[in-house]
Amino acid sequence: MDNQREIHGRKPTDLERHVMFWDGDGDGFIHASDIWRGFRDLGFSIPYCLVSLLIPLLFSYATQPGHPHHAKRDPRFRICVRNVDRTIHSSHTGVFDDSGRFDQGKFDAMFDRFDTARKGRLTTVELFQMWRANCNRNDPGGWLYSFMEFLTTWLLIQEHGQISKADLQGCYEGSLFYTIRRGRRAERRKQA
C-alpha cells in the first residue's frame, strides 16, 4: 500500500494514511497542486477539482506546526499531514478518534445502523441519513465539511446509487484512492 511510509520517523496514524494520497511527493505537506492532482487522478471533473481547492483554505491553518491556537499561517496554505488530526470537526462520524486512529467497532456499528437492508451496501438515502445523524446542531461549519466529505465519497465510490462497506472502509483507510488511481491509469494505457 502506498500510504504506509513513515512520517517524521514514525508510523502514520490511520487518519494520516487517509490523506497521504494527496501528499504525492512525500514531503509531509499537502499543497494545493497536490489536491488538484489527487482529485484529477481519481477522475473528478475540472470544476469539482476547482471546488476542492477550498480544502487547503479551510484546513491549512489548523494543521500548521506549533500550538494549534498559536500557529503561524502558511502563505502557501499547505496542510501538514502529521497534524491532520486537528481538522477533526464535531460533525464527523466518530470513526476516527481525536488522535486519528480508525475505530473498526465504531465503523461497523455506524454502517450496520444505516444498512437497513443488511446487504453490506448503503443507498444514497441511507448515506444522507448517516450524514444528518452525525451533524452537530451547533457546528454549521462542520455540517458543510461533513457534507462535502460525504458528497465526494458518494461521487467517488457509488455504484448504481449504492456504496459497499468494503469501499467505504477503503476510503476511510485511504487504500481505495490508490486502487482507483491504478485502475484509471491501467484503463488509459489500454486505450492508448
C-alpha positions in Angstrom: 0.0 0.0 0.0 1.3 3.5 -0.9 0.2 5.1 2.3 2.4 3.2 4.7 5.5 5.4 4.5 6.7 6.9 7.8 6.0 10.5 8.8 8.9 12.1 10.6 10.3 8.8 11.7 7.1 7.2 12.9 4.3 5.1 11.6 1.4 7.2 10.4 -2.0 7.3 12.1 -5.0 6.0 10.3 -6.2 9.5 9.5 -2.8 10.5 8.2 -2.9 7.4 5.9 -6.3 8.6 4.8 -4.8 11.9 3.5 -1.3 10.7 2.4 -2.6 10.0 -1.1 -2.6 13.8 -1.7 1.0 14.2 -0.5 2.3 13.0 -3.8 5.9 14.0 -3.2 6.0 12.6 0.4 7.3 15.9 1.9 4.7 15.8 4.8 2.7 18.7 3.3 -0.3 18.7 1.0 -0.1 21.6 -1.4 -3.0 23.0 -3.4 -1.4 21.4 -6.5 -1.3 18.0 -4.7 -5.0 18.3 -4.1 -5.7 19.2 -7.7 -3.6 16.3 -8.9 -5.1 13.8 -6.5 -8.7 14.7 -7.4 -7.9 14.6 -11.1 -6.2 11.2 -10.6 -9.4 9.9 -9.0 -11.4 11.1 -12.1 -13.1 14.2 -10.8 -14.0 16.9 -13.2 -12.2 20.2 -13.6 -15.0 22.2 -11.9 -15.0 19.7 -9.0 -11.3 20.0 -8.7 -11.5 23.8 -8.5 -14.0 23.5 -5.7 -11.7 21.0 -3.9 -9.1 23.8 -3.7 -11.2 25.1 -0.8 -9.7 22.3 1.3 -6.4 23.9 1.9 -8.0 27.2 2.6 -10.2 25.6 5.2 -7.8 23.2 6.8 -4.3 24.6 6.4 -4.2 26.9 9.5 -5.3 24.2 11.9 -2.5 21.8 10.8 0.4 24.1 11.0 3.3 23.1 13.3 3.2 24.6 16.8 0.4 25.0 19.2 -2.9 24.9 17.3 -4.0 28.3 18.6 -0.6 30.0 18.1 0.5 28.5 14.8 1.7 30.8 12.1 -0.3 31.0 8.9 1.3 29.3 5.9 1.1 31.7 2.9 1.0 28.6 0.6 -1.9 27.1 2.5 -0.2 23.7 2.9 -1.8 21.0 5.0 0.7 19.4 7.4 0.0 15.7 7.3 1.3 14.9 10.8 -1.2 17.4 12.3 -4.2 16.4 10.2 -6.0 15.1 13.4 -6.5 18.8 14.3 -9.0 19.0 11.4 -11.5 16.6 13.0 -14.7 18.5 13.5 -17.7 17.9 15.7 -20.0 16.7 12.8 -17.8 13.7 11.8 -18.9 10.1 12.1 -16.7 9.2 15.1 -14.9 6.5 13.1 -11.6 8.4 13.7 -10.8 9.2 17.4 -9.3 12.5 18.4 -5.8 11.1 17.7 -6.7 10.0 14.2 -7.0 6.3 14.9 -9.6 4.3 13.0 -12.1 2.5 15.2 -13.3 -0.6 13.5 -16.0 -1.2 16.0 -17.5 2.3 15.5 -17.3 1.9 11.8 -19.1 -1.5 11.9 -21.8 -0.1 14.3 -22.2 3.0 12.1 -22.5 1.1 8.9 -24.9 -1.5 10.4 -27.1 1.2 11.9 -27.8 2.7 8.4 -27.6 -0.5 6.3 -31.3 -1.2 6.9 -31.5 -3.9 4.1 -28.4 -5.7 5.6 -26.9 -6.1 2.2 -23.4 -4.7 3.0 -24.3 -1.6 1.0 -25.6 1.9 1.7 -28.1 3.6 -0.6 -27.9 7.3 -1.3 -30.8 7.8 1.1 -29.1 5.8 3.9 -25.8 7.7 3.3 -27.7 11.0 3.6 -29.4 9.8 6.8 -25.9 8.9 8.2 -24.7 12.4 7.4 -27.8 14.0 9.1 -27.4 11.8 12.1 -23.8 13.0 12.6 -24.5 16.7 12.2 -23.9 18.7 15.4 -26.5 21.3 15.6 -24.0 23.9 17.0 -21.5 23.3 14.2 -22.8 24.6 10.8 -19.2 24.7 9.5 -18.9 21.0 10.4 -22.1 20.3 8.6 -20.6 21.8 5.5 -17.3 20.0 5.8 -19.1 16.7 6.5 -21.5 17.2 3.6 -18.5 17.9 1.2 -16.9 14.7 2.5 -20.0 12.6 2.0 -20.7 14.0 -1.4 -17.1 13.4 -2.5 -17.3 9.9 -1.2 -20.6 9.2 -2.9 -19.4 10.6 -6.2 -16.2 8.6 -6.0 -17.3 5.1 -5.0 -21.1 4.7 -5.6 -22.2 2.0 -8.0 -25.8 2.1 -9.1 -26.5 4.6 -6.2 -25.0 2.4 -3.5 -21.8 2.3 -1.6 -20.3 -1.0 -0.4 -19.0 -1.4 3.2 -15.6 -2.5 1.8 -15.3 0.5 -0.4 -16.3 2.9 2.3 -13.8 1.4 4.7 -11.1 1.6 2.0 -12.0 5.3 1.6 -11.5 5.8 5.4 -8.2 3.9 5.3 -7.0 5.7 2.2 -6.2 2.5 0.4 -9.1 2.8 -2.1 -7.6 6.0 -3.5 -4.5 4.2 -4.7 -6.6 1.4 -6.1 -8.8 3.8 -8.1 -5.8 5.6 -9.5 -4.1 2.4 -10.5 -7.3 1.3 -12.3 -7.7 4.6 -14.1 -4.1 4.5 -15.2 -4.4 0.9 -16.5 -7.6 1.9 -18.4 -5.8 4.8 -20.0 -2.9 2.6 -21.1 -5.4 0.1 -22.6 -7.0 2.9 -24.6 -3.6 4.3 -25.8 
